[in-house]
Amino acid sequence: MPLTPEMPKFDPEYVATLREVLAIAVEQIAEEHRTPATKAMMAQVIVQTAAKGVTDAHALVNHAVRAGEIGAP
């Protein structure tokens, strides 16, 4: 039995959409928080949220923005 749940496999078109969602979300956080670490954290939130079945782009952006508002630790 795997220790972590399997992540769903996203097709290339959906991955491109998730990248667009990330780009939109990054534009909505303060510039001082737009670090590679924060972007990675936001990308992780987007993928995890999408894996739970959330497909609405606005919802994905909102989850990512909330995660990136204070920057990565």
N, C-alpha and C positions, 0 to 999 in steps of 0.2 A: 504494500500500500504506500503511495507517495506521501511524503511529509507535507507537501503543499498542494492545494487544489490546482488542477490543471487549468491554465488560462485558455480561453477559446482562441481559435485561429481566425484572424481577421484577413480578409482578402486585400490585395494591394490597393484597390480603389477605396476601401474603407479606411485603410491605414493613411492614405493621402488625405481623406476627410478629417481624420483625427489630428493630423499635422496642421491642417488649417485651423481646427479648433484651438490647438495649442498656440498658434501664432496670434489668433484673435485674443485669447486669454492673456497672453504675455503683454500685449499692447494696453491692457486694462489695469496693469499693476504699476506701481511707482518704478521709475527708471532705476533707482538704487537697488531694487530687488530683482532686476532682470539679469541675474547671474546664471551661469551654467547649472549650478546646483539647484537653484529655484526652478529653472525651466525643467530640469530632470524630475524634480518632485512633482511639478504640475503635470508633466507628461504621464507620470506614474498614476496620478489621481485620475486622469482622463481614461487611461487604459483600464484601470480597476473599475471605474464607474461604468464604462462601456461593457465590460465583461459581466457586470451584474444585470445587463439588459437595458440600460439607459441609452437611448438612441437619439434623443432630442439634442441638437447642437447647442441650443441656448442653455439647457441644463448642464451639459458637459462643460461649457465655458464657465458657468457660474460656480461649479464645483472646483474647477481649476483656479479661478480667480481667488476664491476663498482660501485655497491652500497656499497661494503665492503672495497674498497680501502682506504678510510679515516677513517674507523671504525664507530661505532654507536655513536650518540651524547651523 
